[in-house]
């Protein structure tokens, strides 16, 4: 048995969640916040049999896309001098961890 922990952008979360449920995967959805941009994410916890891992990752990959956003960035130029200029960053996609589950019980 495996557990997939997938961190997806909040904009992709609804379509990914819907697709996973339609494919028969049981998921737990957690609202989370990313550290770099402090942007909203969704972390999905998915318990599944070993042979279904590739299919699950395929569904996630099909419904998450990377996109470019412009965000403000603060730069300091010395004492008490700061300015904000726009910075282009890539967001979205998914970060997926697959871990072994030694024991699983539904109580």
JONOR-V407479 format. One record per residue. N is the residue number from 1. SS is DSSP state (2 for helix, 1 for strand, 0 for the rest). Layout:
[[N;SS] [N;SS]]
This chain:
[[1;0] [2;1] [3;1] [4;1] [5;1] [6;1] [7;1] [8;1] [9;1] [10;2] [11;2] [12;2] [13;2] [14;2] [15;2] [16;2] [17;2] [18;2] [19;2] [20;2] [21;2] [22;2] [23;0] [24;0] [25;0] [26;0] [27;1] [28;1] [29;1] [30;1] [31;1] [32;1] [33;1] [34;0] [35;0] [36;0] [37;0] [38;0] [39;0] [40;1] [41;1] [42;1] [43;1] [44;1] [45;1] [46;1] [47;1] [48;1] [49;0] [50;2] [51;2] [52;2] [53;2] [54;2] [55;2] [56;2] [57;2] [58;2] [59;2] [60;2] [61;2] [62;2] [63;2] [64;0] [65;0] [66;1] [67;1] [68;1] [69;1] [70;1] [71;1] [72;1] [73;1] [74;1] [75;1] [76;1] [77;0] [78;0] [79;0] [80;0] [81;0] [82;1] [83;1] [84;1] [85;1] [86;1] [87;1] [88;1] [89;1] [90;1] [91;1] [92;1] [93;0] [94;1] [95;1] [96;1] [97;1] [98;1] [99;1] [100;1] [101;0] [102;0] [103;0] [104;0] [105;0] [106;0] [107;0]]
